[in-house]
Amino acid sequence: MAMLFRTHLRLARTSIKENRTRSFLTCLGIAIGIASIILILSLTGSIADLISGEIKDIGANLIVVRPSTTKDSVTSIVEELTASSSFQKSNLSLSDVQAISELDNVAAVTPIAVSANTITVEDNTVPSTTILGTSPEFNSIEPLTLKAGTFITDKNKTNSVVIGHTLSLLLFNSTNTVGKTITFRDRKFIIVGILEKIDQPINFDNVDFDNALIMDAETMAELVDSIQIQQINVKVTTTNALASTAEDINNTLVKNNSGDTNFTVNYGDAITHPASTLLDIISKMLALVAGISLVVGGIGVMNIMLVSVAERNHEIGIRKAVGASSRNILMQFIFESLILSIFGGFMGIILGYVLAFLVSVITPFTPFISWEIVAITFLTSLAIGIIFGTYPALKAASKDPIESLRHYR
């Protein structure tokens, strides 16, 4: 058996070496599909890793409440992408925040209300600035690193703001701006803190803190008509109380909103990026494209193997004449197809991670490498070799030796 295996392997290698260019191009077709899968899984894995790492850093005793919709996910996503405010139909309110804060086992609760508005600094006006309305407790639930100054407090929340690193540079061309004033809706605010530059490009709050102006949500409600609560973060006293507290929050919100259940209460692994559904759909669409690319690559393998069978009719006849069985011929061509697919798979894995690292240079996403991804793509290339190599191999195995010997070149 071992000798037969080595013979099949030697014959396959010989055939591939005799047609190097053709074999390389065939492998390239497989490699492109595999590389696409690697790139997709690497980027989605990187995003998931960022979110899970952030949750782990903050602590496991976190509950997140978000508005939801009764519409299907595709319709909901289209509306979010086309609406001026992604959460303009949120049914969450500041009264809900107050009701949650009165529950047992709740250590801290803070709202997240996001609005895009114009702010003015002296003669400099910046339109569409991200205004984040929250509460002083936000920094105890999700500590933000301050470059200078302090976070807003209960004593100064009515006239103080904290701004992001990039926004500070945009407004003042400096990050030494603690104590300076800005104007928002004809009202002046003192900058009490500047955030350090955030390395993580994505977070479960769905807020770009580098470009955000953070202020008290109640103060924001006085200046902005109908502010929308994008999210409510709740810190629980102990992880053992997560499930019971989540149930209490759910019951409280249902009662507070007259039976309306258009919200979600999440904790643990269920806390993801708010756009996770959109990311999931995009990933599936890209995976479908990669799958089509793999099928095309597989058809290329089948085509080349059929050409190889046609060119080696005489060889097949000789092998059968000296005692090779149809099974031996079948395995010979299956081996050749597998070698092409495996080599293409290895090329694809290398190419995929090279592309992932190149993408990481121009984006803030670090490539996500795991043996599961490598195993999935390797097994996929094996499957392509077997599926698309079986028909040519069966065709070779079924050839009549007498007829095959007539085809001599």
N, C-alpha and C positions, 0 to 999 in steps of 0.2 A: 504493500500500500504506500509506504514511504517513497519507494522507488518510482511508483506511478505518479505520485504527487510531484516529485522532482522533475519527472519527464514532462508533465503538463506545464509546469512552471517554466522549464527551459524552452519548450516549444513556443509558449506565449511570449516570453521575452525576446526570442529570436524574431518572431513575426513583428513585434512592436518595433524592434530596432531596425528592421528592414524598411519600415515605413515611419521614420521618426517624425517627419513634418505632419503627416496625416494623423498620427497618434497624438501628437502634441495638441493639435487643433481640436481633436475630439475631447481630450482631457480638459482643454480650456473651456469648452461648453459646460462641462460638469462643474468646473472650478468657479465659474461666474455665478451659477445658482447657489452653490455652497457658500461662497463669499457673501452673497446677499443675505442668506439666512444668518450667518455669523454676525454680520453688521447689525441686523435688526435685533437679534437676541442680545447682543452686547450693549446696544443703546438702551433698550427697554430694561435690561438687567441693571444698567447703571442708574437709571431713574429710580427703579424700585429700591436699589441699595441706598441711594441718597435719602429717600423718605424713611426707610426702616432705620437707618443710622441716626437720622434726626430725632425720630421718636424715641430711640434707645437713649440718646443723649439727654433728652428732656425728662424722660422717666416713663415708667409703664403705667403710672396712675393718672392717665389723661383720657378724657372723654371729649369728643368733638361732635357738635351739633351743626348740621347744615340744612339749608332748604332743599327740598326735592320737588319732583314734578310727577304728575300722573300720566304724562305723555310718554310715548316710546322714546328710547335713548337717542335715536337718529334725529327725530324732530326736535327734541330738547337741545341737542348739540347745535343744530342749525340755528335755532333761535338764540342760543348763547353767543354764537359767532357773529350774528347779524345785529344783535341788540346793542344799544349804547351802553347798557349795564347788564352784565352777565346775570345778576341776581335781582333784577328790577321787580320780579314777582315774588320775592321772598316774603314769607309770612311770619318770619321771626322779628322780634321787636325788643326794645330796651326793657320793656316790662317783663318779657320772658327771662332776660338776664337777671333781673331782680328776683323773680320767682325762684329761679334755680339757685341763687345764692343763699336762699333761706332753707334749702333742703339739708338734711342730715348728711354727714360725711363729705360735704363739699368744702374744700379748703380755700379755693379761689375760683372765680369765674370772670371771664372777660369777653366782650364782644369784639368782632372784627367787621367794621363797616367801611367799604371802599368806595371812593368817588373820585372822578377826574375833574379837577377844577383849576382855574387860573390863580396863580399867586404872584405877588409883586414885591420886589425888593428895590427900593429907591426908583431908578428909572428902568430897571430890568423886569420885564414881565415874562413869565414862563407859563404857557398854556398847557392844559391837559396834564397837570401834575397829579400824581397819585396821592390822594389824601386818605390816610388810614385813621379811622375813628376807633378808639379802644378805651382802655381804662388803665389807671396806674398799676393794677394787678397783673397786667399783661407781662410785665418784666419778671414777675415772680413765677409765672407759668412757663414762659418761654424766654429765658434770659438772653437779651441782646447785648453784645459786647459794645461798650461805648468807647469811642476814641477820646472824647472829652466831655465834661459836664455830667449831668445826671438824667435819669428818666423823669417823666412827668409824675407829680405826686398829687395827693388829695389837696394839698395847700395851694399849689400853683397851677392846677390843671385848667383853670378857666382862661388863662392868658399865656400859656406856655406850650411849646412844641419841641419835638425832637426830629431832626432831619437826617436822611441817609448820606453816606459818604459822597456818592456821585452827584446827588442833588445839591449838596453844599458847594462842590466845585463848579457846578453849572450856574448857581446863583451868585456866588461870591468869588469864584476862582480861587478858593481857599477852603481849608477845613478848620481853620482857626476862627470859627464864627459864633462861638458861645457868647451870648449876651447881645447879639445883633437882633434886629427886628425884621419881620416880614409882614406883609399885608394880605389877608385872605377875607374876601367878602366885606371889604371896607373896615375890617377890624384888625388891629395890630397885635401881633404875638411875639413873645421873646423866645429866642432859641436857647433852650437850656441844656441840650445835649446833641452830640454828633455821633452817629454810629460808625463803628469800624466797617471797612469794606467787607461785604459778605462773600465768602468763597463759594458757597453752595448756590447754584443757579436756580434751583427749584426747591420749594418747600411745601408742606401740607397746608400752609395758610394761603397759598397762591398769591403772595404779595412780594413784589420786588422791593425789598427794604432799602437797597442802595439808592433808589430813586423816589423814595416815599417821604411824605411829611406826616408825622405821627402826632395826633392830638386827642384830646378827650372826646369820647363819643357823644356825651351829653352836650358839650359845647358845639360839636359839629352839627348836632340835631337842631340847634338854635339858628345855624347859619345856612344849612342845606335843607331844601325841601324834601321831605319823605326819604330820609336816609334808609338804605337797605342793609340789614344785617347779613353779611356773607357767611359768617361762622360764629359759633360760640364755643370757646375753649373752657373746659371745666377740669380743674385739678381736684382729685379725690384724695382724701386723707390716707387711704391705704388701698393697695391693689386688690385686697380681699373684698372690698366693697364696690368694685367696678360694676359688676353685673347688676347688683341691687340698686345702685345709684343711677345707672343708665335707665333702668326700668322706672325709677322714681321721676327722673327727668322727662321721660316719654309721657308718663301719666300727667305730669304737671303741665307740659306743653299742650297736650290734647285738651285738658280742662281750660287752660288759659286762652286757647284759640277756638273755643266753642266746638270742639270735636274735629277740627281740621288736623289732618295727619300728614300734610305735605312737608315733612322734614325727616331727617335721618339722625339717629343717635348711634355713634360709632366709637369703638375703643379697641385697643390691641391691634391685631393685624388688619382690621377693617378700616383703619385710618390710612387713607391714601391721598394722593394729590387730587384736588377737586376736578381736574380735567382728566382723571384716569380713564374714564369711559371713552373720551375722545382719543387718548393715547392708545387705548386697547384696540379701537376700531382702525386707527391708522396702522398699527402694527400688524393687524390681521390682513389689511389690504396689501401692505408691503410683502407680507409672507405669501400671499396669493400670487403676487407678481414673481417673487422668488421661486415659488412652486412651478409656475409656468415656465420660467427659465430652466429649471431642472428637468422638466418634461422635454423641453426642446433639446437640452443636452443629452437626455436619454435617447431621444430619437436619433440624435447624431451618432451615439454609440451603436444603436441598432443598424443604422445605415452603413457605417464603416464595417461592422461585423458581417453584414450581408455581402459587401464588396469583397471582404477577405475570404468568405466562404466560396464565392464565385471564382476568385483568383486561385484558390488552392484545391480545386476539384481533383487534380491529378494526385496531389499529396494525400487527400482523403482516400482516393482509390487505392493507392499503394499501401497505406496504413491498414485499411480493411482487408486487403489481399494477403497481408502477412499476419493477420490474426487479431487486429484491433476490433473490439466490439463497438456497437453503436453507442454504448454508454461511455466508452473511452473517448470517442470523437466528441460526444456531447460535453463531457467534462473539459476537454481540451479547449473548446471555444468559450465555455462558461468561464474558465480560468482567465482567458485572454480578456474577456469583457470585464471581469472583476478587477484585473490589474489596471485596466484603463480607468475604471470608475474610482478605484482606491487612490490611484495617483492623482486623478482629478480632484478627489476629495481632500487630499493633503495640500494640493495647490490652493484649493478654495479656502481651507482653514487658515493658511498662511496669508493669502491675499485678503481675506476677511478681516483679520486682526490688524494687518497693515493699514487697511482702510479705516478701521475703527480708531487706530492711533492717530491717523491723519485728521480724522474728524475731531478728535479730542484737542488737536492743536488750534482749530478755528472755533471750537465750541467748548463750553466748560464741563462737558461730560467725560468722565474718565472711563476708558474701556473696561467692561465687566468680563473677566475671564473666569471660566469654571470648567471643570472636567465634564459636567453634564452637557454643556453646549458642544464641546468637542465630541463627546460620545454620540449625541444626537445627529450631528452632521456626518460623522464617520459611518454610522449605521445607515443613514440616508443614502450615502454614496454606495454602500454595499447593496442596498435594496435596488438602486437604479441599475447597478451592474447586473444583478440577477434578473430583474424584470425585463430589461431591454436587451439582455444578452441571450435569454432563453430561446426566443424564436429563431434567431440565426443558428444557434447551437443545435436545435431540433432539426432544422433544415439540413445542416451538415451531417448530422447523425443518420438521417433517413435516406441519404444518397446511396444509389446502387453502385457497388465498386466497379462493375464492368463499364457502366456509363461514365463513371468518374475517370477511369483510366484512359478513356478516349480523348479527354480534354487535356492534351499535352501541348505545352508551348515550347 
